[in-house]
Amino acid sequence: MPADLFRAGLGAGFFQRLETVRDKRSKMKIASFEFNLRELSGSFGNLGTFLPLAVGYIAVCGLDPAGLLVMMGLANIATGIAYRLPVPIEPMKVIAAAAIAQKWSPSLVYAAGFSMGVIWLLFAVTGLASRLARITPAPVVWGIQASLGILLVIEAFRMLSTFWLLGGLALLIGLLLRSSRHAPAAVVLVIVGVIYMGIRGELAAVKSPGFMLPPFTLFSFREVWQSLVLAGFAQIPLTITNATIATSCLISAYWPERSVSPRVLSFSQGLMNFAAPFFGGMPMCHGAGGLAGRRLFGARTGGTNIMEGIVELTLGLFLASSVGGLFGAFPRAVTGAMLLLVGMELLKFTREVKDRRGIFSMATTVAVSLASNMAFGFLAGISASLLASRLPDGRKKIKEDAG
């Protein structure tokens, strides 16, 4: 009651103006770009897939942290400005997994990135990416996304199992704050992770800031071909399905008034991989999982990319000597909680498929993807869709029988 009297004494107009000022501060906007806590939170949406691969590249393959982060930061900023949407930048997973498992040399990793740049520029210039997108049925795309979602959920539980209590707390925070504008979930979870690192004394490894430019890096054409044979050719189907076609479809689902064609996404992937390897950058792509994660944790505009890019540039230029240890020490249970939420976000799109033919195509895509890989899943889904198109529509027959 005293509070009500106090409000009445100052006048409702005062508090309305106060709320307006607070709302404006939380919604810093420049043109179509927003810069606020929710956009910053969205930039952490693909942390679960980025951290382990970045640590592997630095610790196992010996990539220069400054080059890796600065090139990724520049790619994020350029992508955010170009698309004005939170289109993610991620490591190419097949190449990353092969490089870390086989302990590739840095020059071989850079050669792989360059080969991907050439291939995706060719896909864009020839229009092959758009043609593949046109012949790919929607249930196959949703099947690829569902497969990725299931794989993320499985990996999330592995990470959560490293510390169930911390992981459960992180998951609860993620669920409670996923729609918060003033305490966005991903920002709070990163703070929780850093506090945990501090309690364990792992922040003591942070060295004094020191300016460091990315190195100029070279590779041989023999290594370009070698990288294609070892992992590059296997990377192409995953990138065309998940990073290009599925990402394009997901953008249309989240922002119906905006569209980004597979051809344009192919061009941006080609451009960044064509340039980044010469300055220590890893092979990069877009991705449906990263987009779903960003959207889930609050990203709505290209401001997310710009803020993430600035953070990566700062880390790469001034804290490169400490990055590997910091990334490696971040609690896997917290990362797992974020990954689980992203996986569940991807699985919700299976509701878009309602007819029997679509369900058959999607289920075939998922089953084969999980049993082998997404490249075979994609081909199996296309085959199943062609087969289903020759079968009678079950729903139509049921309606005719009922009539």
C-alpha positions, 0 to 999 in steps of 0.5 A: 500500500505505501508503494501504491501511494508513493507511485500515485504521488509521483504520478503514473506518467513518471513511471511510464517514462521510466519504463520507456527509458529502461526499455530503450536501453535494453533495446539498442537498435541501429537500422535493423540490427539490435544490440542487447542482452538477448542478442548476446545470449543468442550468440552463445547458442552454438557454443556446444558444437564450437567449443570441443572442436575449437579446443581439438583444433588448437590442442591436437592439430596445433592451429594458431588460436589468433588465426582461428578466432580472428577469422571466425570473428570477421566471418561472423561480422561480415555474415551479420551485416550481409544477411541482417539475420543471426546466420551462424558460423560453425566449424565444418564437423566432418573435416574437424572430426577427421583432422582431430582424430588423425592429428592433421598438421595445420597446413593440411587443415588450411588446405581443407578449408581452401578446397571447401572454398573453391567447391562452394563457390563453384556450387554457387556460380553454377547454381547447383546448390539451388537445383539440389534444393529444388529437388529435395522434398521438405520431409527429407530436409526436416529429417536431416534436421531431426537427425541432427537434433537426435545426435545433439541430444545424445552428445548432450547427455554424454556431457551432462553425465560428467556432472549431473548436478551442475548439468541439471542446474544449468538445464533448469536455468536454461528452461526458466530463462529461455524467454527472459530479456533481462537475464537471458539464459545463455548469458547466465549459463556462461557466467555460471560456467565461468564461476565454476571455473573460478571455484576450481582455480582454472582461471589462474591459467589466464595470462596477461593480455598481449596483442597478437596478429593472425599468422600468414599461412600457406599449404601445398596443392598436394595437401588440397587433394589429400584433404579432399580424399581424407574428409573433404568429399565426405563433408560435401553432402553434410554441408549441402543438406544441413548447412545450406538447404536445411539452413535456408528452410529454417530461415524461412520458417523463423522469418517468413518475410525473409528468405535466403536461398541455398545459392547465396548461402553457398556463396558466403560459405565459399567466400569465407573458406577461400580467404580464411585459410591464408590467415590461420582460419579453420574450415567454416560453414553455416548450420541449421543447428547453430541457427536453431540454437541462436534463435532459441537463446534470443537471437533475432537480428544480425546484431548477434553475429556482430557482437559474437564477432567482436568477442572473438576478435578480442579473444584472438587479438589479445588473449590468444595464449590463454584461449585453449586452456579457457575453452578446455576448462569450461564445464562440459555439463553446462555446455551439455545443457545448452546442447540438449535445448538446441537438440530439442528445438530442432526436433520440434520441426518434425511436426511440420510433416503430417501426411503418411508419405512425408512421414515415411520419407522423413523416418527413412532419412532419420533412420539411415542418417543415424545408422550411417551418416547424413549423406546416406540419409539424404540419398535414402530420403530422396529415394523413399520420397520417390517411392512414396510418390508412386504409392496411393495417398492413405489419407485420401483413400480413408476419406473416400471410404468414409464418404 
